[in-house]
Amino acid sequence: MNHLTPSQKGAAAEAAITAVAIQLGLVVLRPMCEGGRYDLMFDLEPALLRVQCKLARRLDGVLAVSFQTSRHTPRIRTHQLYGR
């Protein structure tokens, strides 16, 4: 997956998580626009569960997940840690 852009990697992670959730019988909802506080929503009837999808890497047998968001513009690259 090293040849993919960060957006493509995120889309692949969302697709994989969505596929597994559907196979488990969950109803999966997606937002109409990007940039929200979640990537997917699981309808657990009556509750809704917000889901933030992350891509993990395996490093020496341990899954490593970055809990930050990165944005790239022509002039700046920013990182922000996830919080509550």
Buried (B, 14 or more C-beta within 10 A) or exposed (E): EEEEEEEEBBBBBBEEBBEEBEEEEBEBBEEEEEEEEBBBBBEEEEEEEEBEBBBEEEEEEEEEEEEEEEEEEEEEEEEEEEEE
